């Protein structure tokens, strides 16, 4: 398993969740 890629994926996923949260707050 490529750990650095997994960490990067988690970081991107959490960032997209934050973006979705902010987008929902603006609605």
KABEL-V756518 format. One record per residue. N is the residue number from 1. RES is the residue in three letters. SS is DSSP state (a for helix, b for strand, c for the rest). PHI is phi in whole degrees, 0 to 359 (* if undefined). D_LAST is the distance of its C-alpha to the last C-alpha in whole Angstrom. Layout:
BEGIN
n->N res->RES ss->SS phi->PHI d_last->D_LAST
n->N res->RES ss->SS phi->PHI d_last->D_LAST
END
This chain:
BEGIN
n->1 res->UNK ss->c phi->* d_last->39
n->2 res->UNK ss->c phi->270 d_last->38
n->3 res->UNK ss->a phi->297 d_last->36
n->4 res->UNK ss->a phi->304 d_last->35
n->5 res->UNK ss->a phi->293 d_last->33
n->6 res->UNK ss->a phi->296 d_last->32
n->7 res->UNK ss->a phi->296 d_last->31
n->8 res->UNK ss->a phi->296 d_last->29
n->9 res->UNK ss->a phi->297 d_last->27
n->10 res->UNK ss->a phi->297 d_last->26
n->11 res->UNK ss->a phi->295 d_last->25
n->12 res->UNK ss->a phi->293 d_last->23
n->13 res->UNK ss->a phi->296 d_last->21
n->14 res->UNK ss->a phi->294 d_last->20
n->15 res->UNK ss->a phi->295 d_last->19
n->16 res->UNK ss->a phi->292 d_last->17
n->17 res->UNK ss->a phi->293 d_last->16
n->18 res->UNK ss->a phi->295 d_last->15
n->19 res->UNK ss->a phi->299 d_last->13
n->20 res->UNK ss->a phi->296 d_last->11
n->21 res->UNK ss->a phi->295 d_last->10
n->22 res->UNK ss->a phi->296 d_last->9
n->23 res->UNK ss->a phi->296 d_last->7
n->24 res->UNK ss->a phi->293 d_last->5
n->25 res->UNK ss->a phi->294 d_last->6
n->26 res->UNK ss->a phi->281 d_last->4
n->27 res->UNK ss->c phi->285 d_last->0
END
